[in-house]
Amino acid sequence: MGLEVCVLASGSSGNCTYVSSGGSALLVDAGLAARDIIKRLEEIGSGPGKLDAILISHSHTDHFRSAGTLFARYGVPVFTARETLRAIDHKPACGSFWRVSGCRDFPDRVGDISITTFPVPHGGRDAGRPVGFLFESDGRRLGHVTDCGQMPRKGLELLRGADALVLEANYHEAVLRHKLRDPAFAAYWPYLRWVDSPTGHLSNQQCAQVLRQVLSERTRAVFPAHISENHYDARRDNNDFATASSVVMMAVAELGLGTRICRTYRKERTPGKRSEVVRLA
């Protein structure tokens, strides 16, 4: 069958991506409320009882929030890097993660889905050891990187020629530059400087630059992820999907490819919803 992917949610209010080979299924992160994850899985004909694993990319709450609930209710095994597990354990509030037992380091495969991880720069010690992923099944390849200050060489090597990519496009550089010059946003400056740093997030322009290096004729879909939009306080928006997709689309057009740009959503000012399901057969 290959692979299918659906971004259930992406953004600072919660991240969760469904990956399936038909015979096996997993989640990358579980940062939404459990009820939202379950509802969105059921919308695509799956459900928590059909999951074989939850992979936690790093130890920020918007990535692990409901892992403990899904483990306790449905027995879904949870995997993450040892450093990330220690960072979660030391947090004063760790959501439902205290319910997880037997958490282990990332496996090489889940069923018939092979898994390769690679470290990415993001956050500080509180983030543990953040990673990106490459999933492979039946000759199809999916890259997944949602929190990353700059793409490492290893990531570029692994993502090159993937059939689909979930790739961060967090902020628009012109918006951030404007805010960093405007005293009205002085309270946000430390955070915005971190976002723009090598351990922060990828901008639209950085996302496009990565795509110029890794896209190929076989890349069918790109999901711009973790877009900074739809906050309760609109002043916190540093991007929007229309802007992000236009920058990404320019990179695709320069390469003369027919790669689709797929919408992702975050939940806050509006309820949010899942992306379309992309099947890589």
Buried (B, 14 or more C-beta within 10 A) or exposed (E): BBBBBBBBBBBBBBBBBBBBBBEBBBBBBBBBBBEBBBBBBEEBEBBBEBBBBBBBBBBBBBBBBBBBBBBBBBEBBBBBBEBBBBBBBEBEEBBBBEBBEEBEEBBEBBBBBBBBBBBBBBBEEEBBBBBBBBBBBBEBBBBBBBBBBBBBEEBEEBBBEBBBBBBBBBBBBEBBEEBBEEEEBEEBBEEBEBBBEEBBBBBBBBBBBBBEEBBEEBBBBBBBBBBBBBBEEEEBBBBBBEBBBBBBBBBBEEBEBEBBBBBBBBBBBEEBBBBBBBBBE
